[in-house]
Amino acid sequence: MAVIVVGGMIGLGKTSVADLLGKSLGSDVFYESVDENPILPLFYTATPEEIEQKRYPYLLQLYFLDTRFKAIKQALLHRHNVLDRSIYEDWYFAKVNRELGRISDLEFAIYENLANNMLEELEELPKKAPDLMIYLKGSFDTVMRRIGLRGRSFEQDPALIDYYRILWGGYDDWVMNHYHASQVLIIDMDNTDIVSSLDDAARVTAQVKDKLLTIQGAC
């Protein structure tokens, strides 16, 4: 079978899609570290002064880099897993926070060097990269509606809207021009709700299985 990573903007349903694929493909799922993440709420609720002093954006990226590296090492060793976001996608978040001045140029350079070293380590594994990324794509209205529905209190501050818009605005560019680890399957989340619609869940599962067959047939 295959190793799949699920990517996309905050709130679009990565965990739900990862759950669906794990069950339909009989795969283990490696989840994004959120509930046990001690830095994530601080990142979202800190004042600009606290961000400057405490360096929460940089610490958060290091935390995710560490946890995602552990997850993808395990996933690639077993050859048949689903990851709820991956180490490849973290670079985009670090880049955006550098552009916003939340991460310094020096911090970003250290982050990039560490990330590149970790990716080189993956080259030593029997399976070196995922087979497929599922990219969840949606309008900004869909993103904001789903962030609201999911109800995490630290994500609801209206002051975060500009941050979400900047992240959303550059996601397609990251996927098309910076992600090279695997082939990509785009799922239109404006017209997909796998939680409420069995038909949508079946359609997404079929799309993924068809894409995997195509990839495996080309190998």
Secondary structure as the mmCIF struct_conf table of DSSP 4:
data_model
#
loop_
_struct_conf.conf_type_id
_struct_conf.id
_struct_conf.beg_label_comp_id
_struct_conf.beg_label_asym_id
_struct_conf.beg_label_seq_id
_struct_conf.end_label_comp_id
_struct_conf.end_label_asym_id
_struct_conf.end_label_seq_id
STRN STRN1 ILE A 4 GLY A 8
BEND BEND1 MET A 9 MET A 9
TURN_TY1_P TURN_TY1_P1 ILE A 10 GLY A 11
BEND BEND2 LEU A 12 LEU A 12
HELX_RH_AL_P HELX_RH_AL_P1 LYS A 14 LEU A 25
TURN_TY1_P TURN_TY1_P2 GLY A 26 GLY A 26
STRN STRN2 ASP A 28 PHE A 30
TURN_TY1_P TURN_TY1_P3 ASP A 35 GLU A 36
BEND BEND3 PRO A 38 ILE A 39
HELX_RH_AL_P HELX_RH_AL_P2 LEU A 40 THR A 45
HELX_RH_AL_P HELX_RH_AL_P3 PRO A 48 LYS A 54
HELX_RH_AL_P HELX_RH_AL_P4 TYR A 56 HIS A 78
BEND BEND4 ARG A 79 ARG A 79
STRN STRN3 ASN A 81 ASP A 84
BEND BEND5 ARG A 85 ARG A 85
HELX_RH_AL_P HELX_RH_AL_P5 ILE A 87 GLU A 99
TURN_TY1_P TURN_TY1_P4 LEU A 100 GLY A 101
BEND BEND6 ARG A 102 ILE A 103
HELX_RH_AL_P HELX_RH_AL_P6 ASP A 105 LEU A 122
TURN_TY1_P TURN_TY1_P5 GLU A 123 GLU A 124
BEND BEND7 LEU A 125 LYS A 127
BEND BEND8 ALA A 129 ALA A 129
BEND BEND9 ASP A 131 ASP A 131
STRN STRN4 LEU A 132 LYS A 137
HELX_RH_AL_P HELX_RH_AL_P7 PHE A 140 ARG A 150
HELX_RH_3T_P HELX_RH_3T_P1 SER A 153 GLU A 155
HELX_RH_3T_P HELX_RH_3T_P2 PRO A 158 LEU A 160
HELX_RH_AL_P HELX_RH_AL_P8 ILE A 161 ASN A 177
TURN_TY1_P TURN_TY1_P6 HIS A 178 HIS A 178
BEND BEND10 ALA A 181 SER A 182
STRN STRN5 GLN A 183 ASP A 188
HELX_RH_3T_P HELX_RH_3T_P3 MET A 189 ASN A 191
TURN_TY1_P TURN_TY1_P7 ILE A 194 SER A 196
HELX_RH_AL_P HELX_RH_AL_P9 LEU A 198 ALA A 218
#
